[in-house]
Amino acid sequence: MRKLKLITIIVMAMIALNLTAAHAEEVAPLFPLPFTPDFTRGSGWGIALGLGVEYETAYAGSDEYEFELDPAGAIQWRKGNHLFSWEGLELSWTTRQKDQWYIQVELGLDDGRDEDDSDDGRLDGLDERDDEFTGSGEVRYAFDGEWRNYIGTRISVGGSDFGTLGFIFAGHRFGSRQDGGGTEAILYATFADSDNLNRDFGISPSEATTSGLAETDLDSGYRSSGLRVVDRRFVSEHIQIVSGLELEYYSSDVRDSPIAREDFAAEVELAILYHF
């Protein structure tokens, strides 16, 4: 996975150094949301590159936390109300319809889990979980054209090793600025099928034998609830600082799994971007 991230940042840097495109007169972003950046300045190509640091759990359910450095930014192309984006290991198409509808289709890679993700040996005897390609669809509806408040849903689907994961959420954008800066908060709940829940929290009979943990087979249903806050600041015409905080509280079924060493997960992130 780290090799893929390194390849991604190298390729993005090469494109940023070699791609030349004239920017149109700067106009409002596709959405004035800090969580959904538009680097195109209204149309054509847009590029932002940088570096981010995250402090997060070592794996889903872990009580171990670690720092991780990741490339940040995206390569985008916009035409009218359509935005195509390559961000990290994700490709997406996003469109704004009738001012109040957000529609996105995305292809991405869901991180797996290795036994050595736990320095304390919590995963000893458990099978590895491979990285899995997923397809996602997301729809949001804003209660006004300024996107101060909205509701939405997102569904991600993969093979049987990933299953299906769904979100329902409500978002609020603080302040009145329309350039994509400011602060945004999202309250959400997640639901998953048995394949997805057991990918992170299940323990098969063979794993129970080798690990000594209790066999765990989770049914489809409610997975978690959480809050995500994102803040985007424009230091200059080209420099942006993005910070984020996420708290996720697991359902009672998930908390009963021996893999869930904590009832919640927390993540803090900070990134500095150069907008070309």
Sine and cosine of phi, psi and omega as CSV:
sin_phi,cos_phi,sin_psi,cos_psi,sin_omega,cos_omega
0.00,0.00,-0.66,0.76,0.01,-1.00
-0.91,0.42,-0.57,0.82,0.04,-1.00
-0.90,0.44,-0.66,0.75,0.03,-1.00
-0.88,0.47,-0.66,0.75,0.01,-1.00
-0.91,0.42,-0.63,0.78,0.02,-1.00
-0.91,0.42,-0.69,0.72,0.04,-1.00
-0.87,0.50,-0.67,0.75,-0.01,-1.00
-0.86,0.50,-0.73,0.68,-0.06,-1.00
-0.94,0.35,-0.55,0.84,0.05,-1.00
-0.90,0.43,-0.73,0.69,0.00,-1.00
-0.90,0.44,-0.68,0.73,0.01,-1.00
-0.89,0.46,-0.63,0.77,0.01,-1.00
-0.91,0.41,-0.65,0.76,0.03,-1.00
-0.89,0.46,-0.68,0.73,0.01,-1.00
-0.90,0.43,-0.66,0.75,-0.02,-1.00
-0.89,0.46,-0.57,0.82,-0.03,-1.00
-0.98,0.20,-0.47,0.88,-0.12,-0.99
-0.97,-0.25,-0.38,0.92,-0.06,-1.00
-0.99,0.16,0.79,-0.61,0.07,-1.00
-0.85,-0.53,0.80,-0.60,0.01,-1.00
-0.52,-0.85,0.63,-0.78,0.03,-1.00
-0.99,0.16,0.74,-0.67,0.05,-1.00
-1.00,0.07,0.65,-0.76,0.10,-1.00
-0.97,0.24,0.17,-0.99,0.06,-1.00
-0.81,0.58,0.73,-0.69,-0.12,-0.99
-0.90,0.43,0.76,-0.65,0.04,-1.00
-0.76,-0.65,0.00,-1.00,-0.04,-1.00
-0.89,0.46,0.53,-0.85,0.06,-1.00
-0.92,0.40,0.24,-0.97,-0.01,-1.00
-0.83,0.55,-0.68,0.74,0.10,-0.99
-0.71,-0.71,0.66,-0.75,0.00,-1.00
-0.99,0.11,0.68,0.73,-0.10,-0.99
-0.94,-0.33,0.79,-0.61,0.02,-1.00
-0.85,0.52,-0.49,0.87,-0.05,-1.00
-0.98,0.20,-0.27,0.96,-0.07,-1.00
-0.83,-0.56,0.99,0.17,-0.11,-0.99
-0.95,0.31,0.49,-0.87,0.12,-0.99
-0.80,-0.60,0.95,-0.30,-0.06,-1.00
-1.00,-0.07,0.15,0.99,-0.15,-0.99
-1.00,0.06,-0.18,0.98,-0.08,-1.00
0.85,0.53,0.54,0.84,0.14,-0.99
0.92,-0.39,-0.60,0.80,0.01,-1.00
-0.24,-0.97,0.25,-0.97,0.02,-1.00
0.95,0.30,-0.48,-0.88,-0.08,-1.00
-0.99,0.11,0.50,-0.86,0.13,-0.99
-0.58,-0.82,0.68,-0.73,-0.04,-1.00
-0.70,-0.72,0.70,-0.72,0.16,-0.99
-0.66,-0.75,0.72,-0.70,0.01,-1.00
-0.74,-0.67,0.52,-0.85,0.02,-1.00
-0.09,-1.00,-0.32,-0.95,-0.04,-1.00
-0.67,-0.74,0.67,-0.74,0.01,-1.00
-0.83,-0.56,0.43,-0.90,0.10,-0.99
-0.81,-0.58,0.69,-0.72,0.00,-1.00
-0.83,-0.55,0.61,-0.79,0.15,-0.99
-0.88,-0.47,0.93,-0.36,-0.18,-0.98
-0.48,-0.88,0.14,-0.99,0.04,-1.00
-0.92,0.40,0.50,-0.87,-0.04,-1.00
-0.92,0.39,-0.47,0.88,0.05,-1.00
-0.27,-0.96,0.21,-0.98,-0.04,-1.00
-0.87,0.49,0.82,-0.57,0.00,-1.00
1.00,-0.01,-0.07,1.00,-0.08,-1.00
-0.96,0.28,0.46,-0.89,0.17,-0.98
-0.97,-0.24,0.16,0.99,0.07,-1.00
-0.98,-0.21,0.69,-0.72,-0.01,-1.00
-0.88,-0.48,0.48,-0.88,-0.04,-1.00
-0.50,-0.86,0.40,-0.92,0.12,-0.99
-1.00,-0.03,0.59,-0.81,0.04,-1.00
-0.61,-0.80,0.75,-0.66,0.08,-1.00
-1.00,-0.07,0.71,-0.70,-0.02,-1.00
-0.68,-0.74,0.52,-0.86,0.17,-0.98
-0.91,0.42,0.50,-0.87,0.01,-1.00
-0.74,-0.67,0.40,-0.92,0.04,-1.00
0.88,-0.48,-0.15,-0.99,-0.06,-1.00
-0.30,-0.95,0.39,-0.92,0.20,-0.98
-0.92,-0.39,0.81,-0.59,-0.13,-0.99
-0.74,-0.68,0.37,-0.93,0.14,-0.99
-0.64,-0.77,0.76,-0.65,-0.06,-1.00
-0.82,-0.58,0.66,-0.75,0.15,-0.99
-0.68,-0.73,0.93,-0.38,-0.02,-1.00
0.88,0.47,-0.83,-0.55,-0.02,-1.00
-0.99,-0.13,0.40,0.92,0.00,-1.00
-0.84,-0.54,0.76,-0.65,-0.04,-1.00
-0.80,-0.60,0.85,-0.53,0.06,-1.00
-0.96,-0.27,0.72,-0.70,-0.15,-0.99
-0.64,-0.77,0.65,-0.76,0.19,-0.98
-0.89,-0.46,0.94,-0.35,-0.06,-1.00
-0.79,-0.61,0.94,-0.35,-0.05,-1.00
0.90,0.44,-0.90,-0.45,0.01,-1.00
-0.94,-0.35,0.47,0.88,-0.04,-1.00
-0.81,-0.58,0.69,-0.72,0.11,-0.99
-0.92,-0.40,0.70,-0.71,-0.07,-1.00
-0.54,-0.84,0.41,-0.91,0.17,-0.99
-0.83,-0.56,0.80,-0.60,-0.02,-1.00
-0.79,-0.61,0.66,-0.75,0.01,-1.00
-0.67,-0.74,0.49,-0.87,0.08,-1.00
-0.92,-0.38,0.83,-0.56,-0.06,-1.00
-0.84,-0.55,0.72,-0.69,0.03,-1.00
0.80,0.60,0.51,0.86,0.07,-1.00
0.93,0.37,-0.47,0.88,-0.14,-0.99
-0.90,-0.43,0.10,0.99,0.01,-1.00
-0.89,-0.46,0.75,-0.66,0.08,-1.00
-0.92,-0.39,0.82,-0.57,0.01,-1.00
-0.77,-0.64,0.76,-0.66,0.00,-1.00
-0.67,-0.74,0.65,-0.76,0.14,-0.99
-0.84,-0.55,0.74,-0.68,-0.15,-0.99
-0.63,-0.78,0.60,-0.80,0.16,-0.99
-0.89,-0.45,0.82,-0.57,-0.06,-1.00
-0.59,-0.81,-0.06,-1.00,-0.02,-1.00
-0.82,-0.57,0.85,-0.53,0.02,-1.00
-1.00,-0.01,0.78,-0.62,-0.03,-1.00
-0.89,0.45,0.63,-0.78,0.07,-1.00
-1.00,0.01,-0.39,-0.92,-0.03,-1.00
-0.57,-0.82,0.75,-0.66,0.04,-1.00
-0.94,-0.35,0.41,-0.91,0.01,-1.00
-0.86,0.51,-0.59,0.81,-0.04,-1.00
-0.99,0.13,0.13,0.99,0.13,-0.99
-0.90,0.43,-0.40,0.91,0.04,-1.00
-0.98,-0.21,0.91,-0.42,0.06,-1.00
-0.94,0.33,-0.36,0.93,-0.02,-1.00
-1.00,-0.03,0.08,1.00,0.04,-1.00
0.98,0.22,0.33,0.94,-0.04,-1.00
-0.92,0.38,-0.36,0.93,-0.06,-1.00
-0.97,-0.26,0.14,0.99,0.00,-1.00
-0.86,0.50,0.77,-0.64,0.02,-1.00
1.00,0.00,-0.08,1.00,0.02,-1.00
-0.99,-0.13,0.57,-0.82,0.01,-1.00
-0.92,0.39,0.49,-0.87,0.10,-1.00
-0.95,0.32,0.49,-0.87,0.11,-0.99
-0.94,-0.33,0.88,-0.48,-0.05,-1.00
-0.96,0.28,0.44,-0.90,0.19,-0.98
-0.88,0.47,0.64,-0.77,-0.08,-1.00
-0.76,-0.65,0.71,-0.70,0.13,-0.99
-0.96,0.29,0.66,-0.75,0.00,-1.00
-0.72,-0.69,0.48,-0.88,0.16,-0.99
-0.93,-0.37,0.67,-0.74,-0.07,-1.00
-0.77,-0.64,0.54,-0.84,0.12,-0.99
-0.77,-0.64,0.70,-0.72,-0.06,-1.00
-0.69,-0.72,0.65,-0.76,0.05,-1.00
-0.72,-0.70,0.73,-0.69,0.11,-0.99
-0.79,-0.61,0.49,-0.87,0.08,-1.00
-0.78,-0.62,0.83,-0.55,0.01,-1.00
-1.00,-0.06,0.60,-0.80,0.01,-1.00
-0.99,0.17,-0.13,0.99,0.08,-1.00
-0.43,-0.90,0.27,-0.96,-0.05,-1.00
-0.94,0.34,-0.22,0.98,0.00,-1.00
-1.00,-0.01,-0.06,1.00,0.05,-1.00
0.85,0.53,0.71,0.70,0.08,-1.00
-0.99,0.16,-0.58,0.82,0.01,-1.00
-0.66,-0.75,0.65,-0.76,-0.02,-1.00
-0.44,-0.90,0.28,-0.96,0.12,-0.99
-0.79,-0.61,0.32,-0.95,-0.02,-1.00
-0.18,-0.98,0.08,-1.00,0.05,-1.00
-0.57,-0.82,0.47,-0.88,0.00,-1.00
-0.60,-0.80,0.69,-0.72,0.02,-1.00
-0.78,-0.63,0.78,-0.63,0.06,-1.00
-0.90,-0.44,0.74,-0.68,-0.07,-1.00
-0.75,-0.66,0.68,-0.73,0.07,-1.00
-0.66,-0.75,-0.27,-0.96,0.08,-1.00
-0.94,0.35,-0.06,-1.00,-0.06,-1.00
-0.90,0.44,-0.38,0.92,0.04,-1.00
-0.97,0.26,-0.27,0.96,0.07,-1.00
-0.94,-0.35,-0.72,0.70,-0.02,-1.00
0.99,0.13,-0.61,-0.79,-0.07,-1.00
-0.75,-0.66,0.72,-0.70,0.02,-1.00
-0.77,-0.64,0.79,-0.61,-0.03,-1.00
-0.86,-0.52,0.54,-0.84,0.05,-1.00
-0.83,-0.56,0.58,-0.81,0.34,-0.94
-0.82,-0.57,0.62,-0.78,-0.13,-0.99
-0.43,-0.90,0.28,-0.96,0.10,-1.00
-0.70,-0.71,0.70,-0.71,-0.06,-1.00
-0.83,-0.55,0.44,-0.90,0.06,-1.00
-0.67,-0.74,0.75,-0.66,0.06,-1.00
-0.96,-0.26,0.84,-0.54,-0.03,-1.00
-0.99,0.13,0.59,-0.81,0.03,-1.00
1.00,0.09,0.04,-1.00,-0.11,-0.99
-0.89,-0.45,0.04,1.00,-0.06,-1.00
-0.93,0.36,0.51,-0.86,-0.10,-1.00
-0.90,-0.43,0.19,0.98,-0.09,-1.00
-0.99,-0.12,0.08,1.00,-0.01,-1.00
1.00,-0.07,-0.05,1.00,0.06,-1.00
-1.00,0.00,0.15,-0.99,0.03,-1.00
0.95,-0.32,-0.42,-0.91,-0.11,-0.99
-0.79,-0.61,0.63,-0.78,0.00,-1.00
-0.72,-0.69,0.67,-0.74,0.03,-1.00
-0.83,-0.55,0.66,-0.75,-0.04,-1.00
-0.76,-0.65,0.85,-0.53,0.15,-0.99
-0.99,-0.13,0.71,-0.71,-0.08,-1.00
-0.58,-0.82,0.31,-0.95,0.17,-0.99
-0.73,-0.69,0.57,-0.82,-0.02,-1.00
-0.86,-0.51,0.52,-0.85,0.03,-1.00
-0.70,-0.72,0.55,-0.84,-0.08,-1.00
-0.54,-0.84,0.39,-0.92,0.12,-0.99
-0.99,0.11,0.07,-1.00,-0.09,-1.00
-0.90,0.44,-0.57,0.83,0.02,-1.00
-0.87,0.49,-0.71,0.71,-0.04,-1.00
-0.93,0.36,-0.69,0.72,-0.01,-1.00
-0.91,0.42,-0.65,0.76,-0.02,-1.00
-0.97,0.25,-0.35,0.94,0.10,-0.99
-0.86,0.51,-0.68,0.73,-0.04,-1.00
-1.00,-0.09,-0.54,0.84,-0.19,-0.98
-0.80,-0.59,-0.05,1.00,-0.01,-1.00
-1.00,0.10,0.40,-0.92,0.06,-1.00
-0.72,-0.70,0.92,-0.40,-0.03,-1.00
-0.96,0.28,0.25,-0.97,0.04,-1.00
-0.83,0.56,-0.66,0.75,0.00,-1.00
-0.93,0.38,-0.62,0.79,0.04,-1.00
-0.92,0.40,-0.61,0.79,0.04,-1.00
-0.87,0.49,-0.63,0.78,0.00,-1.00
-0.92,0.39,-0.70,0.71,-0.07,-1.00
-0.99,0.17,-0.45,0.89,-0.06,-1.00
-0.99,-0.15,-0.40,0.92,-0.09,-1.00
0.99,0.13,0.02,1.00,0.05,-1.00
-1.00,0.07,0.38,-0.92,-0.04,-1.00
-0.94,0.34,0.67,-0.74,0.08,-1.00
-0.86,0.51,0.71,-0.70,-0.06,-1.00
-0.67,-0.74,0.84,-0.54,0.02,-1.00
-0.78,-0.63,0.95,-0.33,-0.10,-1.00
-1.00,-0.06,0.62,-0.78,0.08,-1.00
-1.00,0.02,0.27,-0.96,0.05,-1.00
-0.88,0.48,0.48,-0.88,0.08,-1.00
0.49,-0.87,-0.37,-0.93,-0.05,-1.00
-0.91,0.42,0.73,-0.68,-0.04,-1.00
-0.95,-0.31,-0.74,0.67,-0.10,-1.00
-0.21,-0.98,0.18,-0.98,0.18,-0.98
-0.74,-0.67,0.43,-0.90,-0.04,-1.00
-0.29,-0.96,0.07,-1.00,0.05,-1.00
-0.72,-0.69,0.75,-0.66,0.07,-1.00
-0.81,-0.58,0.75,-0.67,0.02,-1.00
-0.84,-0.55,0.76,-0.65,0.00,-1.00
-0.80,-0.60,0.69,-0.73,0.02,-1.00
-0.78,-0.63,0.76,-0.65,0.01,-1.00
-0.83,-0.55,0.82,-0.57,-0.02,-1.00
-0.86,-0.51,0.71,-0.71,0.05,-1.00
-0.99,-0.10,0.97,-0.25,0.00,-1.00
-0.96,0.27,-0.60,0.80,0.04,-1.00
-0.45,-0.89,-0.15,-0.99,0.01,-1.00
-0.87,0.49,-0.51,0.86,-0.12,-0.99
-0.91,-0.41,-0.25,0.97,-0.09,-1.00
-0.95,-0.30,0.78,-0.62,0.08,-1.00
-0.82,-0.57,0.59,-0.81,0.11,-0.99
-0.88,-0.48,0.83,-0.56,-0.04,-1.00
-0.88,-0.48,0.79,-0.61,0.05,-1.00
-0.80,-0.60,0.43,-0.90,-0.04,-1.00
-0.48,-0.88,0.42,-0.91,0.05,-1.00
-0.63,-0.78,0.70,-0.71,0.04,-1.00
-0.67,-0.74,0.72,-0.69,0.09,-1.00
-0.83,-0.56,0.77,-0.64,-0.04,-1.00
-0.76,-0.65,0.78,-0.63,-0.02,-1.00
-0.93,-0.38,0.81,-0.59,-0.12,-0.99
-0.99,0.15,0.41,-0.91,0.06,-1.00
-0.94,0.35,0.24,-0.97,-0.02,-1.00
-0.90,0.44,-0.60,0.80,0.03,-1.00
-0.90,0.43,-0.67,0.74,0.04,-1.00
-0.91,0.41,-0.67,0.74,-0.02,-1.00
-0.89,0.45,-0.41,0.91,0.01,-1.00
-0.98,0.21,-0.22,0.98,0.02,-1.00
-0.95,0.31,0.67,-0.74,0.05,-1.00
-0.88,0.47,-0.34,0.94,0.01,-1.00
-0.96,0.28,-0.49,0.87,-0.01,-1.00
-0.98,0.18,1.00,-0.04,-0.01,-1.00
-0.98,0.22,-0.30,0.95,0.07,-1.00
-0.77,-0.64,0.39,-0.92,0.04,-1.00
-0.99,0.17,-0.16,0.99,-0.10,-1.00
-0.58,-0.82,0.19,-0.98,0.13,-0.99
-0.74,-0.67,0.55,-0.83,0.00,-1.00
-0.74,-0.67,0.51,-0.86,0.01,-1.00
-0.56,-0.83,0.70,-0.71,0.09,-1.00
-0.81,-0.58,0.69,-0.72,-0.04,-1.00
-0.64,-0.77,0.47,-0.88,0.03,-1.00
-0.55,-0.83,0.73,-0.68,0.01,-1.00
-0.66,-0.75,0.55,-0.84,0.10,-1.00
-0.88,-0.47,0.81,-0.59,-0.08,-1.00
-0.87,-0.49,0.59,-0.81,0.18,-0.98
-0.95,-0.30,0.89,-0.46,-0.04,-1.00
-1.00,-0.06,0.94,-0.34,-0.05,-1.00
-0.94,0.35,0.00,0.00,0.00,0.00
